[in-house]
């Protein structure tokens, strides 16, 4: 094996690890949303979320839900970075 082949294998290994990480992350997010729905938490139905119901379509604009989730993620990531030092 030459150095170019080893480099490509290393890149593929890193790409595989990244894809596995995001797959697990998506699975965890999905599980949290399913559990939130079963616990009757108003995720996606907060005051400030816009729902447009037309004749044949329904469109959701979860503005307030996005803001709340953004703040929660910000705090979680801040705490993780703070305690990992």
N, C-alpha and C positions, 0 to 999 in steps of 0.2 A: 504494500500500500504506500502510495506516495503522500506527501503532506496535504495536497489538495483534497484527496479522498478522505483523509482523516478529518479535515476541516469541515467537509460537507456532512459527514456522519455526526460530528459534534453539533453542527447547526440543526440537523434533523432531530437529534436528541433534545435539544433545547426547545425547539418548536413543539415537539411532542409533550414535553413537560408543561409548556404554556397552555396548550390546548386542553390537557387534562385538568389543569388548575381552573380554567374558565368553565369547563364542563361541570366540575364539582361546585363551583360558585353558582352557576345557573341552577343546578339541582337544589342547592341550599335555599336560594331565593324562592324557587318554586315551592319548596316545602313550607317555608315561612308564610307565603301567600295562602297556601291551602289551609294551614293551621289558623291563620288570621280569619279566613272565611268561616271556618267551623266555630271559632270563638266569637263570631258575630262582631268583630271589630270593623269599624266603618272605613276600611281601606278602599279608596276609590269612590266613597260617598260622603266625603267631608263637606261641610259648608264652604263654599268657594269653588267647588268642582262644578264645571259647567256640563250640562247634558242637553244636547239638541236632538229632539225627536221629530223627524220629518215624516212624510207620508210613508216612505218605504225604507228609510234609513234611521239609524240612531248613532250619534257621534258623541263620544265622551272626551272632555278636556279636563283631566284631573290636575288642575293647577295647584290647589291647596295640598293635595296628597303628595305631589312632586316636591313642594316646598318642605313639607314635614319630613319626608323621606330623606331629602337632601340634608336637612339639619341633623337628623339622627345619624346618618352615615358620616357626616362631618365630625360629630362628637365621638363616634366609635373609632374612627381612624385617628383622631387626635389622642384619644386615650391609649390606643395601641402604640402609637409612636412615642407617647410620653413614658409609658411603662417599659418599653423595649430598650431604653437607653441604659 
